[in-house]
Amino acid sequence: MNRKQSSSLVSINGISYLMPFILVTSLFFLWGFAHSLLDVLNKHFQEILGITKSKSGWVQAALYGGYAVMAIPAGFIMNRFGYKRGIVSGLLLYAVGAFLFWPATYVQTFEFTLLCLFVIACGLTLLETAANPYSSALGPPERAEQRLNFSQSFNGLGWIFGPSIGGLLIFGTAAQGETNKFASMAIPYMIIGSLVLLIALLFAFTRLPDIHEGEYNSHGEKGRFLDLFKFRHFKFALLAQFLYVAAQTGINSFFINYVTETKSEISNEKAAYLLSLGFIFFMSGRFLSSLFMKWFNPRRMLAMYATINVVAMLVVIAGLGWISIVAIYVCYFCMSIMFPTIFALGIKNLGGLTKKGSSLLIMMVAGGAICPTFMGWIADTSGMAIGFIVPLFCFAFIMFFGLNGYRFKQSVIAKIR
């Protein structure tokens, strides 16, 4: 391999994986859109059903709880059928969940809507279990973190469009006096469901390379899930990923609440647009940081960004008006690299256990099912600003992971043998 080839982001031994990388990267947009719509639904249900902030947290619990249920089966599916079939299956489940929002307009219950989100979550779990390690493997191993951060940048693009479209079609329709408040939710999901079906067809008829990280361990036996817990860096990555998703989901879920309570003159619809601005910072952080990783160590960037977010959360809790809102935007920029960097550091050196490790790391997205309900309870009892103490502690642990917890011990190989 010559020097030019070795520096390529998506080629190995002269073989280019550009087209597969582009297709897989498109998936990141889809689940970014799905997740960001939740933050609009969270506030919408508070308005139309008169429920508390803590109960509205069940919107996130339904989606992120699906990750907890589907993550381990997703790992088995990837091992048995490969990445491509796993991706197509995930897209089809995603589409089914999106189209279920149409009958939800007739059922008109909170619980049926939660079922729709749960089905979408099962599809997203398959997509994320496949796409994250697949993107990491489509090029030189030493640039895996940079490659995954670049792909995840398009996840940020989905996060931008979600609140904007949701604010326009959900809050906008409700403001115009739509009698069936549930009907306004169906429109964005019908659009995304149709798009997902088209992408599923594209994947089904496109040839993708099979990526094998090494299906067997040193004794020629397939690695077990329990073997993963002999890797110190993987165990810390699991907790770091759980806490990161908890922090991100909590901030997203109550951004609109925080802004409208801090600045009473701002409407829900305008706050949804301000949330989209936060995701612009998020996406910009991913693009710029993936570029910076050519020169800076990814785990050091992770530790530095987590430290900045601890300070930002202190400013938010202080309730300083626009200064605190700006601090949330700083937090969005710094959160940008956390999921892909923790993921890439967590699956390093796992070999044949990579697919299983990936499924458990994706399972940690279930952290998003817990934090909003807990933050909502704190907000109902002590005020919305105080609720942000939860993400503060989450970022503190991520700071530790970037400084020390990521370390891989070579001696663990002997334990597996």
C-alpha positions as a Python dict, from the first residue, in 0.01 Angstrom:
ca = {
    (1, 'M'): (0, 0, 0),
    (2, 'N'): (145, 335, -98),
    (3, 'R'): (131, 647, 111),
    (4, 'K'): (-162, 799, -77),
    (5, 'Q'): (-369, 484, -32),
    (6, 'S'): (-290, 454, 336),
    (7, 'S'): (-412, 809, 395),
    (8, 'S'): (-745, 749, 224),
    (9, 'L'): (-1041, 762, 457),
    (10, 'V'): (-1246, 488, 287),
    (11, 'S'): (-1006, 251, 114),
    (12, 'I'): (-800, -52, 218),
    (13, 'N'): (-523, -206, 8),
    (14, 'G'): (-626, 7, -288),
    (15, 'I'): (-992, -101, -272),
    (16, 'S'): (-1232, 193, -251),
    (17, 'Y'): (-1541, 167, -32),
    (18, 'L'): (-1672, 512, -122),
    (19, 'M'): (-2016, 410, -255),
    (20, 'P'): (-2097, 173, 35),
    (21, 'F'): (-1977, 444, 274),
    (22, 'I'): (-2215, 698, 114),
    (23, 'L'): (-2512, 460, 137),
    (24, 'V'): (-2443, 370, 499),
    (25, 'T'): (-2391, 736, 588),
    (26, 'S'): (-2742, 814, 457),
    (27, 'L'): (-2881, 596, 738),
    (28, 'F'): (-2744, 833, 1000),
    (29, 'F'): (-2972, 1109, 869),
    (30, 'L'): (-3279, 886, 905),
    (31, 'W'): (-3243, 808, 1272),
    (32, 'G'): (-3140, 1164, 1353),
    (33, 'F'): (-3472, 1279, 1207),
    (34, 'A'): (-3666, 1012, 1399),
    (35, 'H'): (-3506, 1103, 1732),
    (36, 'S'): (-3544, 1480, 1696),
    (37, 'L'): (-3917, 1456, 1623),
    (38, 'L'): (-3958, 1314, 1974),
    (39, 'D'): (-3861, 1644, 2130),
    (40, 'V'): (-4151, 1815, 1952),
    (41, 'L'): (-4392, 1533, 2044),
    (42, 'N'): (-4280, 1558, 2406),
    (43, 'K'): (-4405, 1917, 2436),
    (44, 'H'): (-4706, 1851, 2206),
    (45, 'F'): (-4844, 1583, 2439),
    (46, 'Q'): (-4807, 1815, 2737),
    (47, 'E'): (-5027, 2064, 2549),
    (48, 'I'): (-5303, 1839, 2404),
    (49, 'L'): (-5334, 1587, 2688),
    (50, 'G'): (-5251, 1809, 2986),
    (51, 'I'): (-4992, 1563, 3117),
    (52, 'T'): (-4697, 1641, 3342),
    (53, 'K'): (-4338, 1674, 3226),
    (54, 'S'): (-4249, 1343, 3391),
    (55, 'K'): (-4531, 1156, 3213),
    (56, 'S'): (-4440, 1311, 2878),
    (57, 'G'): (-4098, 1151, 2931),
    (58, 'W'): (-4265, 822, 2834),
    (59, 'V'): (-4237, 942, 2472),
    (60, 'Q'): (-3861, 895, 2499),
    (61, 'A'): (-3900, 587, 2717),
    (62, 'A'): (-4101, 411, 2443),
    (63, 'L'): (-3840, 478, 2176),
    (64, 'Y'): (-3526, 425, 2379),
    (65, 'G'): (-3679, 128, 2559),
    (66, 'G'): (-3703, -40, 2219),
    (67, 'Y'): (-3324, -29, 2201),
    (68, 'A'): (-3301, -223, 2528),
    (69, 'V'): (-3536, -492, 2397),
    (70, 'M'): (-3396, -524, 2044),
    (71, 'A'): (-3021, -467, 2088),
    (72, 'I'): (-2911, -824, 2170),
    (73, 'P'): (-3137, -981, 1901),
    (74, 'A'): (-2986, -730, 1658),
    (75, 'G'): (-2638, -859, 1740),
    (76, 'F'): (-2745, -1216, 1664),
    (77, 'I'): (-2909, -1103, 1338),
    (78, 'M'): (-2587, -933, 1227),
    (79, 'N'): (-2381, -1241, 1309),
    (80, 'R'): (-2622, -1475, 1130),
    (81, 'F'): (-2725, -1273, 824),
    (82, 'G'): (-2462, -998, 790),
    (83, 'Y'): (-2476, -621, 779),
    (84, 'K'): (-2675, -577, 455),
    (85, 'R'): (-2975, -788, 554),
    (86, 'G'): (-2971, -633, 898),
    (87, 'I'): (-2985, -285, 745),
    (88, 'V'): (-3274, -373, 510),
    (89, 'S'): (-3467, -535, 797),
    (90, 'G'): (-3414, -227, 1011),
    (91, 'L'): (-3538, 4, 737),
    (92, 'L'): (-3853, -202, 687),
    (93, 'L'): (-3932, -200, 1059),
    (94, 'Y'): (-3871, 176, 1067),
    (95, 'A'): (-4119, 223, 780),
    (96, 'V'): (-4385, 6, 949),
    (97, 'G'): (-4360, 211, 1270),
    (98, 'A'): (-4384, 537, 1076),
    (99, 'F'): (-4693, 426, 881),
    (100, 'L'): (-4861, 314, 1205),
    (101, 'F'): (-4901, 684, 1285),
    (102, 'W'): (-5184, 695, 1033),
    (103, 'P'): (-5415, 458, 1230),
    (104, 'A'): (-5294, 644, 1543),
    (105, 'T'): (-5493, 946, 1421),
    (106, 'Y'): (-5809, 737, 1457),
    (107, 'V'): (-5721, 554, 1779),
    (108, 'Q'): (-5616, 886, 1940),
    (109, 'T'): (-5454, 745, 2252),
    (110, 'F'): (-5118, 820, 2409),
    (111, 'E'): (-5049, 447, 2447),
    (112, 'F'): (-5095, 362, 2077),
    (113, 'T'): (-4856, 641, 1983),
    (114, 'L'): (-4601, 491, 2221),
    (115, 'L'): (-4644, 157, 2038),
    (116, 'C'): (-4564, 329, 1705),
    (117, 'L'): (-4247, 473, 1854),
    (118, 'F'): (-4149, 135, 1998),
    (119, 'V'): (-4173, -31, 1652),
    (120, 'I'): (-3962, 248, 1503),
    (121, 'A'): (-3707, 191, 1781),
    (122, 'C'): (-3674, -177, 1690),
    (123, 'G'): (-3590, -76, 1333),
    (124, 'L'): (-3347, 192, 1446),
    (125, 'T'): (-3169, -58, 1672),
    (126, 'L'): (-3097, -283, 1374),
    (127, 'L'): (-2977, 15, 1170),
    (128, 'E'): (-2746, 150, 1437),
    (129, 'T'): (-2608, -192, 1530),
    (130, 'A'): (-2507, -239, 1165),
    (131, 'A'): (-2419, 110, 1047),
    (132, 'N'): (-2184, 218, 1327),
    (133, 'P'): (-1933, -72, 1305),
    (134, 'Y'): (-1981, -95, 926),
    (135, 'S'): (-1883, 269, 884),
    (136, 'S'): (-1587, 214, 1119),
    (137, 'A'): (-1463, -83, 914),
    (138, 'L'): (-1482, 77, 567),
    (139, 'G'): (-1126, 205, 568),
    (140, 'P'): (-798, 210, 763),
    (141, 'P'): (-844, 109, 1132),
    (142, 'E'): (-637, 402, 1255),
    (143, 'R'): (-895, 644, 1111),
    (144, 'A'): (-1206, 466, 1241),
    (145, 'E'): (-1298, 743, 1488),
    (146, 'Q'): (-1267, 1011, 1220),
    (147, 'R'): (-1469, 808, 970),
    (148, 'L'): (-1750, 736, 1217),
    (149, 'N'): (-1763, 1099, 1330),
    (150, 'F'): (-1798, 1208, 967),
    (151, 'S'): (-2085, 965, 908),
    (152, 'Q'): (-2250, 1074, 1231),
    (153, 'S'): (-2235, 1435, 1106),
    (154, 'F'): (-2531, 1351, 883),
    (155, 'N'): (-2714, 1228, 1189),
    (156, 'G'): (-2688, 1590, 1303),
    (157, 'L'): (-2847, 1702, 975),
    (158, 'G'): (-3148, 1482, 1054),
    (159, 'W'): (-3167, 1637, 1400),
    (160, 'I'): (-3189, 1983, 1237),
    (161, 'F'): (-3476, 1896, 1004),
    (162, 'G'): (-3679, 1709, 1267),
    (163, 'P'): (-3769, 2000, 1499),
    (164, 'S'): (-3816, 2242, 1206),
    (165, 'I'): (-4058, 2014, 1022),
    (166, 'G'): (-4217, 1900, 1347),
    (167, 'G'): (-4265, 2258, 1468),
    (168, 'L'): (-4422, 2358, 1135),
    (169, 'L'): (-4645, 2054, 1080),
    (170, 'I'): (-4732, 1968, 1442),
    (171, 'F'): (-4739, 2295, 1636),
    (172, 'G'): (-4831, 2495, 1324),
    (173, 'T'): (-5132, 2275, 1242),
    (174, 'A'): (-5245, 2271, 1604),
    (175, 'A'): (-5229, 2651, 1615),
    (176, 'Q'): (-5456, 2670, 1309),
    (177, 'G'): (-5733, 2497, 1499),
    (178, 'E'): (-5704, 2137, 1372),
    (179, 'T'): (-5980, 1945, 1554),
    (180, 'N'): (-5788, 1617, 1560),
    (181, 'K'): (-5464, 1708, 1734),
    (182, 'F'): (-5324, 1360, 1665),
    (183, 'A'): (-5365, 1408, 1288),
    (184, 'S'): (-5088, 1668, 1280),
    (185, 'M'): (-4838, 1401, 1394),
    (186, 'A'): (-4908, 1167, 1101),
    (187, 'I'): (-4789, 1398, 821),
    (188, 'P'): (-4412, 1405, 900),
    (189, 'Y'): (-4412, 1031, 969),
    (190, 'M'): (-4586, 952, 639),
    (191, 'I'): (-4315, 1149, 459),
    (192, 'I'): (-4026, 981, 640),
    (193, 'G'): (-4187, 635, 606),
    (194, 'S'): (-4203, 674, 227),
    (195, 'L'): (-3841, 789, 213),
    (196, 'V'): (-3728, 496, 427),
    (197, 'L'): (-3901, 247, 194),
    (198, 'L'): (-3718, 395, -107),
    (199, 'I'): (-3383, 366, 70),
    (200, 'A'): (-3462, 6, 170),
    (201, 'L'): (-3518, -80, -197),
    (202, 'L'): (-3190, 91, -289),
    (203, 'F'): (-3000, -115, -31),
    (204, 'A'): (-3174, -436, -139),
    (205, 'F'): (-3055, -400, -498),
    (206, 'T'): (-2707, -259, -427),
    (207, 'R'): (-2404, -483, -385),
    (208, 'L'): (-2224, -412, -58),
    (209, 'P'): (-1892, -562, 54),
    (210, 'D'): (-1897, -814, 339),
    (211, 'I'): (-1693, -687, 632),
    (212, 'H'): (-1543, -947, 863),
    (213, 'E'): (-1370, -828, 1178),
    (214, 'G'): (-1269, -1188, 1256),
    (215, 'E'): (-1553, -1425, 1335),
    (216, 'Y'): (-1349, -1644, 1570),
    (217, 'N'): (-1128, -1592, 1868),
    (218, 'S'): (-779, -1733, 1910),
    (219, 'H'): (-912, -2083, 1991),
    (220, 'G'): (-1133, -2097, 1684),
    (221, 'E'): (-1452, -2074, 1886),
    (222, 'K'): (-1705, -1798, 1842),
    (223, 'G'): (-1674, -1542, 2116),
    (224, 'R'): (-1949, -1515, 2376),
    (225, 'F'): (-2123, -1202, 2503),
    (226, 'L'): (-1966, -1263, 2844),
    (227, 'D'): (-1618, -1244, 2690),
    (228, 'L'): (-1681, -877, 2619),
    (229, 'F'): (-1680, -798, 2990),
    (230, 'K'): (-1316, -906, 3014),
    (231, 'F'): (-1229, -588, 2822),
    (232, 'R'): (-1191, -301, 3068),
    (233, 'H'): (-1226, -31, 2801),
    (234, 'F'): (-1547, -190, 2670),
    (235, 'K'): (-1712, -198, 3014),
    (236, 'F'): (-1637, 170, 3069),
    (237, 'A'): (-1757, 247, 2715),
    (238, 'L'): (-2093, 84, 2794),
    (239, 'L'): (-2149, 310, 3094),
    (240, 'A'): (-2017, 618, 2913),
    (241, 'Q'): (-2251, 555, 2619),
    (242, 'F'): (-2549, 498, 2850),
    (243, 'L'): (-2483, 827, 3030),
    (244, 'Y'): (-2415, 1019, 2710),
    (245, 'V'): (-2748, 921, 2553),
    (246, 'A'): (-2919, 994, 2885),
    (247, 'A'): (-2769, 1344, 2888),
    (248, 'Q'): (-2840, 1419, 2523),
    (249, 'T'): (-3199, 1296, 2541),
    (250, 'G'): (-3270, 1485, 2860),
    (251, 'I'): (-3137, 1812, 2714),
    (252, 'N'): (-3329, 1762, 2388),
    (253, 'S'): (-3651, 1667, 2565),
    (254, 'F'): (-3670, 1973, 2787),
    (255, 'F'): (-3500, 2234, 2569),
    (256, 'I'): (-3838, 2376, 2463),
    (257, 'N'): (-3960, 2376, 2823),
    (258, 'Y'): (-3642, 2546, 2944),
    (259, 'V'): (-3651, 2817, 2677),
    (260, 'T'): (-4022, 2898, 2717),
    (261, 'E'): (-3990, 2911, 3096),
    (262, 'T'): (-3671, 3118, 3083),
    (263, 'K'): (-3811, 3355, 2818),
    (264, 'S'): (-4191, 3361, 2851),
    (265, 'E'): (-4230, 3572, 2536),
    (266, 'I'): (-4105, 3281, 2321),
    (267, 'S'): (-4378, 3050, 2187),
    (268, 'N'): (-4353, 2672, 2157),
    (269, 'E'): (-4320, 2693, 1779),
    (270, 'K'): (-4037, 2947, 1800),
    (271, 'A'): (-3866, 2739, 2067),
    (272, 'A'): (-3881, 2440, 1829),
    (273, 'Y'): (-3694, 2648, 1571),
    (274, 'L'): (-3439, 2745, 1836),
    (275, 'L'): (-3395, 2373, 1905),
    (276, 'S'): (-3315, 2327, 1536),
    (277, 'L'): (-3045, 2592, 1578),
    (278, 'G'): (-2900, 2378, 1857),
    (279, 'F'): (-2879, 2087, 1616),
    (280, 'I'): (-2698, 2311, 1367),
    (281, 'F'): (-2432, 2359, 1634),
    (282, 'F'): (-2441, 1982, 1688),
    (283, 'M'): (-2388, 1904, 1319),
    (284, 'S'): (-2120, 2172, 1283),
    (285, 'G'): (-1940, 2021, 1579),
    (286, 'R'): (-1936, 1680, 1411),
    (287, 'F'): (-1809, 1806, 1077),
    (288, 'L'): (-1542, 2032, 1225),
    (289, 'S'): (-1435, 1784, 1493),
    (290, 'S'): (-1405, 1496, 1246),
    (291, 'L'): (-1169, 1724, 1054),
    (292, 'F'): (-974, 1813, 1370),
    (293, 'M'): (-923, 1443, 1440),
    (294, 'K'): (-666, 1437, 1160),
    (295, 'W'): (-439, 1630, 1395),
    (296, 'F'): (-574, 1576, 1749),
    (297, 'N'): (-620, 1260, 1955),
    (298, 'P'): (-994, 1166, 1957),
    (299, 'R'): (-1004, 1058, 2321),
    (300, 'R'): (-836, 1382, 2435),
    (301, 'M'): (-1095, 1578, 2238),
    (302, 'L'): (-1365, 1371, 2408),
    (303, 'A'): (-1229, 1453, 2755),
    (304, 'M'): (-1196, 1824, 2674),
    (305, 'Y'): (-1547, 1850, 2527),
    (306, 'A'): (-1695, 1669, 2829),
    (307, 'T'): (-1520, 1912, 3065),
    (308, 'I'): (-1665, 2209, 2874),
    (309, 'N'): (-2012, 2056, 2901),
    (310, 'V'): (-1983, 2016, 3278),
    (311, 'V'): (-1920, 2391, 3299),
    (312, 'A'): (-2201, 2464, 3051),
    (313, 'M'): (-2451, 2269, 3262),
    (314, 'L'): (-2354, 2472, 3569),
    (315, 'V'): (-2439, 2787, 3374),
    (316, 'V'): (-2773, 2638, 3265),
    (317, 'I'): (-2863, 2544, 3623),
    (318, 'A'): (-2779, 2900, 3731),
    (319, 'G'): (-3067, 3027, 3512),
    (320, 'L'): (-2896, 3331, 3359),
    (321, 'G'): (-3145, 3394, 3076),
    (322, 'W'): (-2994, 3414, 2729),
    (323, 'I'): (-2649, 3335, 2869),
    (324, 'S'): (-2778, 2996, 2987),
    (325, 'I'): (-2949, 2932, 2652),
    (326, 'V'): (-2619, 3005, 2475),
    (327, 'A'): (-2451, 2760, 2716),
    (328, 'I'): (-2688, 2490, 2587),
    (329, 'Y'): (-2573, 2567, 2233),
    (330, 'V'): (-2211, 2527, 2345),
    (331, 'C'): (-2315, 2195, 2495),
    (332, 'Y'): (-2468, 2085, 2162),
    (333, 'F'): (-2141, 2159, 1982),
    (334, 'C'): (-1941, 1958, 2234),
    (335, 'M'): (-2188, 1668, 2249),
    (336, 'S'): (-2140, 1620, 1875),
    (337, 'I'): (-1843, 1381, 1891),
    (338, 'M'): (-1938, 1188, 2202),
    (339, 'F'): (-2150, 901, 2070),
    (340, 'P'): (-1928, 803, 1773),
    (341, 'T'): (-1602, 853, 1965),
    (342, 'I'): (-1717, 646, 2264),
    (343, 'F'): (-1847, 383, 2021),
    (344, 'A'): (-1525, 364, 1818),
    (345, 'L'): (-1307, 351, 2132),
    (346, 'G'): (-1535, 87, 2283),
    (347, 'I'): (-1517, -162, 1992),
    (348, 'K'): (-1142, -128, 1937),
    (349, 'N'): (-953, -459, 1948),
    (350, 'L'): (-1269, -669, 1994),
    (351, 'G'): (-1203, -877, 1679),
    (352, 'G'): (-1472, -1141, 1632),
    (353, 'L'): (-1668, -991, 1919),
    (354, 'T'): (-1720, -664, 1732),
    (355, 'K'): (-2079, -730, 1619),
    (356, 'K'): (-2181, -846, 1967),
    (357, 'G'): (-2001, -550, 2124),
    (358, 'S'): (-2175, -317, 1882),
    (359, 'S'): (-2517, -451, 1979),
    (360, 'L'): (-2449, -395, 2350),
    (361, 'L'): (-2320, -42, 2288),
    (362, 'I'): (-2636, 33, 2090),
    (363, 'M'): (-2837, -118, 2376),
    (364, 'M'): (-2696, 160, 2595),
    (365, 'V'): (-2911, 403, 2397),
    (366, 'A'): (-3173, 286, 2649),
    (367, 'G'): (-3022, 552, 2874),
    (368, 'G'): (-3252, 789, 2688),
    (369, 'A'): (-3551, 605, 2835),
    (370, 'I'): (-3456, 695, 3191),
    (371, 'C'): (-3318, 1046, 3192),
    (372, 'P'): (-3623, 1240, 3060),
    (373, 'T'): (-3856, 1086, 3318),
    (374, 'F'): (-3606, 1157, 3599),
    (375, 'M'): (-3539, 1512, 3475),
    (376, 'G'): (-3913, 1569, 3438),
    (377, 'W'): (-3970, 1460, 3799),
    (378, 'I'): (-3699, 1700, 3921),
    (379, 'A'): (-3849, 1978, 3705),
    (380, 'D'): (-4198, 1919, 3845),
    (381, 'T'): (-4068, 1934, 4203),
    (382, 'S'): (-3772, 2174, 4198),
    (383, 'G'): (-3785, 2364, 3868),
    (384, 'M'): (-3672, 2299, 3512),
    (385, 'A'): (-3325, 2449, 3555),
    (386, 'I'): (-3241, 2217, 3846),
    (387, 'G'): (-3328, 1917, 3629),
    (388, 'F'): (-3012, 1982, 3425),
    (389, 'I'): (-2803, 1851, 3714),
    (390, 'V'): (-2865, 1505, 3565),
    (391, 'P'): (-2670, 1566, 3240),
    (392, 'L'): (-2401, 1744, 3444),
    (393, 'F'): (-2313, 1419, 3625),
    (394, 'C'): (-2333, 1226, 3297),
    (395, 'F'): (-2074, 1451, 3133),
    (396, 'A'): (-1849, 1420, 3439),
    (397, 'F'): (-1820, 1044, 3385),
    (398, 'I'): (-1758, 1087, 3012),
    (399, 'M'): (-1472, 1318, 3104),
    (400, 'F'): (-1325, 1034, 3313),
    (401, 'F'): (-1368, 790, 3023),
    (402, 'G'): (-1177, 1019, 2788),
    (403, 'L'): (-896, 1063, 3038),
    (404, 'N'): (-857, 705, 3161),
    (405, 'G'): (-1147, 468, 3100),
    (406, 'Y'): (-1077, 417, 2728),
    (407, 'R'): (-745, 237, 2795),
    (408, 'F'): (-717, -110, 2641),
    (409, 'K'): (-521, -376, 2831),
    (410, 'Q'): (-334, -627, 2613),
    (411, 'S'): (-345, -880, 2896),
    (412, 'V'): (-718, -929, 2840),
    (413, 'I'): (-639, -1150, 2537),
    (414, 'A'): (-484, -1406, 2771),
    (415, 'K'): (-803, -1413, 2978),
    (416, 'I'): (-1014, -1497, 2670),
    (417, 'R'): (-772, -1772, 2571),
}
